[in-house]
């Protein structure tokens, strides 16, 4: 068995990522489609934007935007919230995982309210864009 990153053995992974930072990687069909869809949904986010990816540490590789975090790996939501309250919130936030209506997380609550708008939400992630930052992507690639 040839090992791979988290999904399964490489020989058992049926899909290959085409294009972008993950080009050539073998994975599941679902993860390949998630990477494709997320890259398309973020196509208009440019280098003038600050972006946060929650629970998808390599997400910043899908866009030209500046990663707005203090670490390349997972960080506590409380620490991020304190940071953003001091210096301002990111232009775009991507929350990985299935959307949930209820939250007891202050950072998620802040990202899901004004001045953010949901654009779009898919089964595997939500994208929130600040509507008061017209310079940063239109929400339509």
MDAnalysis code that builds the backbone (N, CA, C; Angstrom):
import MDAnalysis as mda
import numpy as np

u = mda.Universe.empty(423, n_residues=141, atom_resindex=np.repeat(np.arange(141), 3), trajectory=True)
u.add_TopologyAttr("name", ["N", "CA", "C"] * 141)
u.add_TopologyAttr("resid", np.arange(1, 142))
u.add_TopologyAttr("resname", ["UNK", "UNK", "UNK", "UNK", "UNK", "UNK", "UNK", "UNK", "UNK", "UNK", "UNK", "UNK", "UNK", "UNK", "UNK", "UNK", "UNK", "UNK", "UNK", "UNK", "UNK", "UNK", "UNK", "UNK", "UNK", "UNK", "UNK", "UNK", "UNK", "UNK", "UNK", "UNK", "UNK", "UNK", "UNK", "UNK", "UNK", "UNK", "UNK", "UNK", "UNK", "UNK", "UNK", "UNK", "UNK", "UNK", "UNK", "UNK", "UNK", "UNK", "UNK", "UNK", "UNK", "UNK", "UNK", "UNK", "UNK", "UNK", "UNK", "UNK", "UNK", "UNK", "UNK", "UNK", "UNK", "UNK", "UNK", "UNK", "UNK", "UNK", "UNK", "UNK", "UNK", "UNK", "UNK", "UNK", "UNK", "UNK", "UNK", "UNK", "UNK", "UNK", "UNK", "UNK", "UNK", "UNK", "UNK", "UNK", "UNK", "UNK", "UNK", "UNK", "UNK", "UNK", "UNK", "UNK", "UNK", "UNK", "UNK", "UNK", "UNK", "UNK", "UNK", "UNK", "UNK", "UNK", "UNK", "UNK", "UNK", "UNK", "UNK", "UNK", "UNK", "UNK", "UNK", "UNK", "UNK", "UNK", "UNK", "UNK", "UNK", "UNK", "UNK", "UNK", "UNK", "UNK", "UNK", "UNK", "UNK", "UNK", "UNK", "UNK", "UNK", "UNK", "UNK", "UNK", "UNK", "UNK", "UNK", "UNK", "UNK"])
u.atoms.positions = np.array([
    [0.848, -1.177, 0.000],
    [0.000, 0.000, 0.000],
    [0.896, 1.243, 0.000],
    [0.625, 2.165, -0.904],
    [1.344, 3.429, -0.974],
    [0.576, 4.437, -0.136],
    [1.222, 5.079, 0.835],
    [0.497, 6.038, 1.673],
    [0.168, 7.328, 0.924],
    [-0.791, 8.047, 1.445],
    [-1.144, 9.359, 0.885],
    [-1.532, 10.271, 2.034],
    [-1.925, 11.464, 1.696],
    [-2.311, 12.421, 2.719],
    [-3.774, 12.252, 3.081],
    [-4.056, 11.586, 4.160],
    [-5.328, 11.497, 4.846],
    [-6.447, 10.740, 4.145],
    [-6.566, 10.744, 2.841],
    [-7.735, 10.152, 2.194],
    [-7.709, 8.626, 2.206],
    [-6.675, 8.046, 1.660],
    [-6.541, 6.591, 1.534],
    [-5.215, 6.326, 0.840],
    [-4.987, 5.078, 0.488],
    [-3.773, 4.811, -0.276],
    [-3.922, 5.458, -1.652],
    [-2.828, 5.931, -2.205],
    [-2.872, 6.638, -3.490],
    [-3.498, 5.779, -4.575],
    [-3.173, 4.489, -4.571],
    [-3.699, 3.605, -5.619],
    [-5.217, 3.446, -5.555],
    [-5.829, 3.786, -4.425],
    [-7.283, 3.639, -4.297],
    [-8.046, 4.945, -4.517],
    [-7.322, 6.035, -4.768],
    [-7.980, 7.327, -4.955],
    [-8.309, 7.529, -6.435],
    [-9.585, 7.681, -6.769],
    [-9.999, 7.684, -8.174],
    [-9.887, 9.019, -8.912],
    [-9.719, 10.116, -8.208],
    [-9.806, 11.434, -8.850],
    [-8.477, 12.170, -8.768],
    [-8.237, 12.999, -9.779],
    [-7.034, 13.829, -9.813],
    [-7.483, 15.286, -9.924],
    [-6.837, 16.157, -9.162],
    [-7.140, 17.578, -9.212],
    [-6.508, 18.156, -10.472],
    [-7.311, 18.925, -11.225],
    [-6.838, 19.559, -12.454],
    [-6.740, 21.057, -12.233],
    [-5.550, 21.606, -12.324],
    [-5.359, 23.046, -12.229],
    [-5.205, 23.546, -10.817],
    [-4.580, 24.708, -10.714],
    [-4.426, 25.373, -9.434],
    [-3.318, 24.782, -8.582],
    [-3.275, 25.215, -7.348],
    [-2.204, 24.838, -6.429],
    [-2.169, 23.345, -6.120],
    [-3.292, 22.673, -6.236],
    [-3.357, 21.254, -5.920],
    [-3.310, 20.370, -7.166],
    [-2.968, 20.932, -8.301],
    [-2.948, 20.200, -9.573],
    [-2.101, 18.943, -9.454],
    [-2.671, 17.855, -9.948],
    [-1.960, 16.591, -9.970],
    [-2.178, 15.711, -8.763],
    [-2.699, 16.262, -7.655],
    [-2.932, 15.447, -6.469],
    [-4.087, 14.481, -6.702],
    [-3.927, 13.273, -6.190],
    [-5.014, 12.299, -6.250],
    [-5.785, 12.344, -4.946],
    [-7.103, 12.235, -5.079],
    [-7.978, 12.354, -3.916],
    [-9.300, 11.664, -4.228],
    [-10.288, 11.881, -3.389],
    [-11.632, 11.376, -3.651],
    [-12.330, 12.297, -4.646],
    [-13.360, 11.794, -5.269],
    [-14.141, 12.612, -6.201],
    [-14.739, 13.805, -5.454],
    [-15.225, 13.572, -4.246],
    [-15.846, 14.644, -3.461],
    [-14.852, 15.762, -3.146],
    [-13.654, 15.404, -2.736],
    [-12.660, 16.438, -2.415],
    [-12.175, 17.154, -3.669],
    [-12.029, 16.429, -4.762],
    [-11.648, 17.089, -6.017],
    [-12.706, 18.115, -6.402],
    [-13.977, 17.729, -6.309],
    [-15.065, 18.640, -6.663],
    [-15.134, 19.832, -5.705],
    [-14.869, 19.594, -4.413],
    [-14.848, 20.686, -3.439],
    [-13.765, 21.695, -3.803],
    [-12.570, 21.235, -4.139],
    [-11.478, 22.139, -4.511],
    [-11.843, 22.909, -5.776],
    [-12.408, 22.226, -6.755],
    [-12.819, 22.893, -8.002],
    [-13.865, 23.958, -7.726],
    [-14.915, 23.603, -6.978],
    [-15.998, 24.545, -6.697],
    [-15.517, 25.746, -5.891],
    [-14.698, 25.489, -4.887],
    [-14.191, 26.581, -4.056],
    [-13.308, 27.512, -4.879],
    [-12.464, 26.949, -5.736],
    [-11.616, 27.786, -6.589],
    [-12.472, 28.651, -7.511],
    [-13.538, 28.094, -8.066],
    [-14.438, 28.868, -8.926],
    [-15.187, 29.938, -8.138],
    [-15.648, 29.602, -6.943],
    [-16.383, 30.566, -6.124],
    [-15.509, 31.731, -5.663],
    [-14.202, 31.507, -5.620],
    [-13.281, 32.555, -5.168],
    [-12.489, 33.185, -6.311],
    [-12.869, 32.902, -7.546],
    [-12.103, 33.353, -8.715],
    [-11.951, 34.873, -8.777],
    [-12.917, 35.609, -8.270],
    [-12.849, 37.071, -8.344],
    [-12.160, 37.716, -7.145],
    [-11.721, 36.932, -6.189],
    [-11.039, 37.464, -5.016],
    [-9.581, 37.699, -5.391],
    [-9.170, 38.965, -5.371],
    [-7.834, 39.300, -5.881],
    [-6.856, 39.621, -4.758],
    [-5.672, 40.029, -5.141],
    [-4.580, 40.279, -4.190],
    [-4.847, 41.461, -3.262],
    [-5.840, 42.288, -3.552],
    [-6.156, 43.406, -2.658],
    [-7.042, 42.964, -1.491],
    [-7.475, 41.726, -1.500],
    [-8.384, 41.202, -0.481],
    [-7.636, 40.479, 0.631],
    [-8.203, 40.543, 1.833],
    [-7.729, 39.739, 2.959],
    [-8.741, 38.627, 3.163],
    [-8.248, 37.378, 3.271],
    [-9.146, 36.234, 3.358],
    [-8.791, 35.347, 4.550],
    [-9.824, 34.810, 5.168],
    [-9.678, 33.873, 6.276],
    [-10.288, 32.545, 5.868],
    [-9.579, 31.467, 6.094],
    [-10.108, 30.119, 5.918],
    [-10.167, 29.468, 7.287],
    [-11.354, 29.106, 7.729],
    [-11.510, 28.386, 8.989],
    [-11.633, 26.900, 8.697],
    [-10.781, 26.120, 9.328],
    [-10.782, 24.662, 9.217],
    [-10.426, 24.156, 7.826],
    [-9.667, 24.928, 7.098],
    [-9.097, 24.504, 5.812],
    [-7.764, 25.242, 5.658],
    [-6.727, 24.791, 6.387],
    [-5.479, 25.543, 6.465],
    [-4.817, 25.842, 5.124],
    [-4.961, 24.994, 4.130],
    [-4.316, 25.230, 2.831],
    [-5.215, 26.002, 1.872],
    [-6.351, 26.458, 2.332],
    [-7.299, 27.148, 1.462],
    [-6.753, 28.385, 0.790],
    [-5.863, 29.094, 1.460],
    [-5.319, 30.322, 0.876],
    [-4.561, 30.057, -0.419],
    [-4.194, 28.812, -0.693],
    [-3.510, 28.474, -1.938],
    [-4.447, 28.519, -3.144],
    [-5.749, 28.606, -2.913],
    [-6.732, 28.629, -3.994],
    [-6.997, 30.027, -4.542],
    [-6.415, 31.045, -3.950],
    [-6.717, 32.418, -4.317],
    [-5.462, 33.284, -4.250],
    [-5.543, 34.455, -4.851],
    [-4.423, 35.408, -4.795],
    [-4.510, 36.307, -3.571],
    [-5.579, 36.208, -2.815],
    [-5.793, 37.067, -1.651],
    [-4.749, 36.801, -0.566],
    [-4.577, 37.788, 0.292],
    [-3.663, 37.689, 1.412],
    [-4.326, 36.910, 2.546],
    [-3.669, 35.858, 3.009],
    [-4.203, 35.076, 4.129],
    [-4.227, 35.957, 5.371],
    [-5.400, 36.132, 5.960],
    [-5.557, 37.013, 7.119],
    [-5.659, 36.179, 8.386],
    [-4.520, 35.701, 8.828],
    [-4.437, 34.866, 10.010],
    [-3.046, 35.020, 10.596],
    [-2.826, 34.469, 11.757],
    [-1.504, 34.579, 12.368],
    [-0.719, 33.277, 12.280],
    [-1.314, 32.248, 11.706],
    [-0.657, 30.951, 11.609],
    [-1.124, 30.211, 10.372],
    [-0.299, 29.311, 9.872],
    [-0.677, 28.506, 8.708],
    [-1.530, 27.315, 9.116],
    [-1.597, 27.025, 10.381],
    [-2.377, 25.883, 10.840],
    [-3.579, 26.397, 11.612],
    [-4.319, 25.526, 12.233],
    [-5.524, 25.933, 12.941],
    [-5.205, 26.841, 14.121],
    [-6.078, 27.781, 14.343],
    [-5.896, 28.786, 15.378],
    [-7.202, 28.885, 16.166],
    [-7.111, 29.262, 17.415],
    [-8.330, 29.357, 18.206],
    [-9.197, 30.513, 17.694],
    [-10.485, 30.275, 17.677],
    [-11.412, 31.298, 17.216],
    [-11.385, 32.514, 18.136],
    [-11.183, 32.294, 19.422],
    [-11.124, 33.412, 20.361],
    [-9.924, 34.315, 20.065],
    [-8.790, 33.695, 19.744],
    [-7.585, 34.469, 19.423],
    [-7.787, 35.279, 18.146],
    [-8.394, 34.669, 17.139],
    [-8.674, 35.396, 15.894],
    [-9.641, 36.545, 16.136],
    [-10.664, 36.313, 16.921],
    [-11.647, 37.356, 17.206],
    [-10.973, 38.558, 17.881],
    [-10.102, 38.300, 18.850],
    [-9.375, 39.402, 19.501],
    [-8.523, 40.164, 18.480],
    [-7.844, 39.434, 17.603],
    [-7.024, 40.061, 16.569],
    [-7.867, 40.948, 15.662],
    [-8.984, 40.429, 15.169],
    [-9.816, 41.181, 14.234],
    [-10.489, 42.382, 14.894],
    [-10.818, 42.268, 16.147],
    [-11.395, 43.422, 16.844],
    [-10.387, 44.553, 16.980],
    [-9.091, 44.206, 17.060],
    [-8.032, 45.226, 17.152],
    [-7.714, 45.843, 15.800],
    [-7.611, 45.051, 14.746],
    [-7.111, 45.571, 13.473],
    [-8.087, 45.516, 12.308],
    [-9.282, 44.984, 12.528],
    [-10.281, 44.904, 11.474],
    [-10.432, 43.488, 10.940],
    [-11.633, 43.190, 10.497],
    [-11.977, 41.854, 10.028],
    [-11.573, 41.656, 8.569],
    [-11.400, 40.392, 8.143],
    [-11.023, 40.116, 6.756],
    [-12.141, 40.493, 5.783],
    [-11.768, 40.655, 4.509],
    [-12.750, 40.970, 3.468],
    [-13.626, 39.767, 3.142],
    [-13.025, 38.593, 3.169],
    [-13.710, 37.350, 2.810],
    [-13.379, 36.307, 3.863],
    [-14.365, 35.509, 4.241],
    [-14.150, 34.409, 5.180],
    [-14.777, 33.146, 4.603],
    [-14.016, 32.073, 4.620],
    [-14.499, 30.774, 4.159],
    [-14.547, 29.865, 5.373],
    [-15.725, 29.321, 5.632],
    [-15.906, 28.413, 6.752],
    [-16.106, 27.021, 6.176],
    [-15.132, 26.156, 6.415],
    [-15.203, 24.792, 5.896],
    [-16.097, 23.946, 6.780],
    [-16.727, 22.966, 6.174],
    [-17.620, 22.075, 6.895],
    [-19.057, 22.400, 6.565],
    [-19.948, 21.504, 6.905],
    [-21.365, 21.741, 6.613],
    [-21.890, 22.967, 7.335],
    [-22.693, 23.787, 6.671],
    [-23.267, 24.966, 7.322],
    [-24.126, 24.572, 8.518],
    [-24.051, 25.371, 9.567],
    [-24.883, 25.111, 10.736],
    [-25.611, 26.389, 11.112],
    [-26.856, 26.238, 11.481],
    [-27.673, 27.404, 11.822],
    [-27.321, 27.951, 13.202],
    [-27.072, 27.073, 14.145],
    [-26.800, 27.501, 15.510],
    [-25.298, 27.614, 15.736],
    [-24.928, 28.562, 16.581],
    [-23.516, 28.740, 16.884],
    [-23.350, 29.280, 18.287],
    [-22.369, 28.744, 18.982],
    [-21.997, 29.344, 20.263],
    [-20.566, 29.850, 20.160],
    [-20.205, 30.229, 18.956],
    [-18.855, 30.672, 18.631],
    [-18.913, 32.146, 18.228],
    [-18.288, 33.013, 18.992],
    [-18.374, 34.459, 18.750],
    [-17.751, 34.867, 17.427],
    [-16.673, 34.200, 17.000],
    [-16.073, 34.527, 15.707],
    [-17.025, 34.183, 14.569],
    [-17.601, 32.989, 14.604],
    [-18.565, 32.616, 13.562],
    [-19.758, 33.551, 13.568],
    [-20.236, 33.915, 14.741],
    [-21.357, 34.851, 14.830],
    [-21.001, 36.180, 14.176],
    [-19.781, 36.681, 14.413],
    [-19.351, 37.960, 13.830],
    [-19.253, 37.869, 12.307],
    [-18.823, 36.729, 11.802],
    [-18.681, 36.565, 10.351],
    [-20.021, 36.350, 9.654],
    [-21.014, 35.947, 10.402],
    [-22.323, 35.654, 9.812],
    [-23.304, 36.815, 9.957],
    [-22.802, 37.976, 10.353],
    [-23.668, 39.151, 10.496],
    [-23.092, 40.303, 9.689],
    [-23.795, 41.433, 9.690],
    [-23.314, 42.609, 8.962],
    [-21.935, 43.001, 9.434],
    [-21.080, 43.448, 8.568],
    [-21.290, 43.791, 7.171],
    [-21.081, 42.637, 6.192],
    [-21.132, 41.395, 6.663],
    [-20.931, 40.248, 5.782],
    [-22.237, 39.793, 5.150],
    [-22.102, 39.210, 3.970],
    [-23.233, 38.550, 3.325],
    [-22.770, 37.173, 2.877],
    [-23.665, 36.235, 2.925],
    [-23.372, 34.863, 2.523],
    [-23.402, 34.779, 1.015],
    [-22.302, 34.335, 0.424],
    [-22.228, 34.283, -1.041],
    [-21.090, 33.393, -1.492],
    [-21.288, 32.184, -1.784],
    [-22.441, 31.315, -1.590],
    [-22.231, 30.381, -0.403],
    [-23.237, 29.525, -0.185],
    [-23.107, 28.429, 0.779],
    [-23.285, 27.140, -0.001],
    [-22.429, 26.228, 0.215],
    [-22.528, 24.906, -0.398],
    [-22.544, 23.898, 0.743],
    [-22.733, 22.653, 0.432],
    [-22.773, 21.633, 1.482],
    [-21.492, 21.529, 2.281],
    [-20.356, 21.832, 1.648],
    [-19.063, 21.639, 2.302],
    [-18.447, 22.927, 2.835],
    [-19.004, 24.077, 2.507],
    [-18.433, 25.336, 2.974],
    [-19.397, 26.490, 2.797],
    [-19.109, 27.573, 3.526],
    [-19.818, 28.847, 3.403],
    [-18.784, 29.918, 3.090],
    [-19.125, 30.865, 2.231],
    [-18.258, 32.002, 1.952],
    [-19.004, 33.265, 2.363],
    [-18.358, 34.056, 3.206],
    [-18.923, 35.330, 3.638],
    [-18.042, 36.453, 3.096],
    [-18.688, 37.447, 2.467],
    [-17.978, 38.596, 1.900],
    [-18.498, 39.864, 2.551],
    [-17.589, 40.771, 2.811],
    [-17.999, 42.073, 3.354],
    [-18.619, 42.872, 2.225],
    [-19.860, 43.279, 2.384],
    [-20.513, 44.059, 1.321],
    [-20.057, 45.510, 1.331],
    [-19.333, 45.928, 2.361],
    [-18.823, 47.306, 2.411],
    [-17.421, 47.413, 1.821],
    [-16.941, 46.354, 1.181],
    [-15.619, 46.358, 0.567],
    [-15.740, 46.040, -0.917],
    [-16.321, 46.953, -1.683],
    [-16.581, 46.706, -3.090],
    [-15.301, 46.477, -3.882],
    [-14.162, 46.943, -3.396],
    [-12.896, 46.744, -4.109],
    [-12.455, 45.282, -4.109],
    [-13.065, 44.484, -3.280],
    [-12.607, 43.117, -3.069],
    [-13.595, 42.105, -3.613],
    [-13.531, 41.839, -4.904],
    [-14.373, 40.808, -5.491],
    [-15.839, 41.149, -5.471],
    [-16.522, 40.743, -6.487],
    [-17.933, 41.082, -6.623],
    [-18.865, 40.002, -6.120],
    [-18.324, 38.807, -5.924],
    [-19.193, 37.689, -5.546],
    [-19.664, 36.918, -6.752],
    [-19.325, 37.409, -7.933],
    [-19.666, 36.697, -9.158],
    [-18.438, 36.656, -10.050],
    [-17.852, 35.461, -10.223],
    [-16.640, 35.357, -11.040],
    [-16.876, 35.686, -12.483],
])
